[in-house]
């Protein structure tokens, strides 16, 4: 059903992927732009995210934020956006018969945004409040600190939202300049999924986005895959829990080991039967929450483990976590664990593709970032084809002689003590 997508390139270069799902009651529309925080400078850090906010604040056709939201919500739908280190995505979700409304609103936001000075100033406070809220949340803040501790002072390591200072100095001209550089059809993908007629949707999209001026894709600087000098970041706070995040440099989006890494990560820290959950929580009672994840960007990536522990258990938990990472590199998985892990990875992947929105997001993001769409059946086949030797190889690649980075928010041991644990002492 949802494997029957079509990709059409409009005359101006915009790629449009349409995924018909005849049984759906909705249609999801998402527009992906290849710009994020790693496309910024030290003084414009946070600009991509700020622009994402501003495109909801009024256009020449819909001068107020309320008119934009009411166009979608008045049809029973929803709309939002997000910014990452490498992409910005604007999306809406509507009853399928109103898909043209979704396309019309997105095209209007992208091409006719007012960026009025009064709205720029008003939203500046909102963005800064968002940054303050993130810092007030230990779980969110530790993820910001581990990014800096892993990648260092280079664009891939900077915060997506910028800082209070950088956001405080941005002006209207900065927005238009950034958009002129990065917001154009060659650097974007429009993805629609749901109960839609592909030919009709493509024709309508062509009329809505056909006048969008073409541009050139700017090559990003290559990220430096080196652990920074400040690889331990501690924000000491008098709170009940010590929030810690341990990370090591991993692999990029196109690395052939990405399927083996997914299986390895699933075995380590996804679900209540994972190694970290079993060892850290169930057997030792050191943490309520513990899990692992991976980030993969165009040319770099990381593998991380996060946990919330009491101060008295911080060192032991960290030692146990590092021990589990080293064990998966030194010992092959048993056939039973490997089968169970692959079933979990493949099954949860399938369950994540239940809605038109999930297809619109996956296919749009893949086409923009990878240049092609991988059929879900192919992804499942490759996950299921991973062997114990594959897992051990990628684990050895990532964890053997690992140069770990660490971030802590809350009560903590000294940096020297934590550094000793990272080095096996």
C-alpha positions, 0 to 999 in steps of 0.5 A: 500500500504505502510502498507505491510512492511517486517522486516528481521533480517540478520545473524549478527543482522541487522534489515532490514525493506522494504516498497514496494510502487509500484507507486513511482518513487523513492527509499529511503534508510536510516540507523539508528544508536542508538547513539547521544549526550546523549551517550557522556561524557563532553569531547566528547560532539559533537562526534556523530555529528562530526562522522556523518560529517566524514563518507561523507569524503571518504572510501577505495573504494571512497577515496574522499567526491566528489566520495561519493556524485557523486555516488548518485547525478550522479544517480539524487539522494540526500544524507545527514544525521542528528544527534539527542540526541539519534540517527544518521541517514544516508540517500539517495534518488534515482530513484527506479531503482538505489536503489542498488547504495544507499545501496552500498554507505551507506554500504561503508560509514559505514564500510570502512570510512578512517577518514584521519587525514587531513580530520578530521582537515579540517572538524573540522573547518566546524563543528565549523562554523556550531556551530557558525552559530547556535549561530548567529541565535536567533531562533536556539540558544534559542532552545539550551538554553531551552534544557539546562534550562529544562534538566540541566547538564546531557547528555540529556541536552547537545548540539547535536553538542558539543561546540567549545572547545570540538570539538577542542580537538577531535582526530581520535582515538576518532572517531574509539573508539566511532564507535566501541562502538556504530556502529554495527548491533545490534544497527542499523536499515536499512530502504528502501521504494519505488518502490522496490522488497523486496526479491531482496533488502533484498538479496542485503542488506545482501551482502552489510552489512553481514560482519558488525561486531556484538556488544553489545548495551550499556545501557544508564544512566537514565535521571534525571527528575528534573528542574535544578538550572539554569532554566532561561537562558538569552542571552541579545542581541541588536536585534529587537526581543525578542526570548523566549522559555518556557518549562516544563518536559513532557513524554517519547516515550513509555508513553501511554499518548503520543497520548493525549499529541499530541492532547493537543499540536495540540490544543495549538500551531499547526496551525493558529486556535490553542489557542496560535496563536489565543490568542497571535497573533490574539486577542492581537497582541503580536507576529508574530510567536508563537507555541508549540511542544514536544520532547520525548526521551526514558525516558524523554521529554518536552513540549515547547512554542516558540514565537518572541515578542518585548521587550515591549510585553515580560512579557505580552506574557509570562503571556498569554502563561502560562495562556493558558497552565493552562487553557487547564489543568483546563477546558475541551475542547469543543466537537467542538474544540476537533473534529477540533483538532483531524481532524488536528492532524490525517490529518497532520499525513497522509499528512506527509506520502506521499513519500517513504522517509517519510516511510523509516524515520518513520519506521526505526526510530520507529523500532530502538527506539521502537522495533516495527512499529506502522501501520499508521492506528493504529496511526490515530485510537489512535489519533481519540480515544482521549477524552476531559478527556484524554487531560485534564488529560495529561495537568494537569499532565504536567502543574499543579504545573508546574516548568517552564524553560525559555530561552530568546535571545534578549532584555529582562526583568531581571531574577528576573522579569521573575522568578516572572512571572513563579511563577504566580506573 
